[in-house]
């Protein structure tokens, strides 16, 4: 289940990071990324989630590119 893979990856990373406390929107972000990463070609998200996902190679399994900035998105769109 690709969505569960993303959810578990991001939730586990959040629990392991003792330097960052949970914010109210963290659950919403995880839920949204759990749907977007497995089913979109490109996902733009904040740097931390981008780093966590790309380090675990979850997007590669889904065939998705996850990037942290809109300029990265423009570069990808210009490639096609």
Number of C-alpha atoms within 10 A of each C-alpha: 6 15 19 13 13 24 19 13 18 25 13 11 15 19 12 10 10 9 7 9 10 11 8 8 9 14 14 11 15 20 16 13 24 20 15 18 26 23 16 15 13 18 21 19 16 13 13 13 21 20 15 15 22 15 10 13 12 20 23 14 11 16 14 18 19 27 21 16 14 12 11 13 17 10 10 13 10 8 7 5
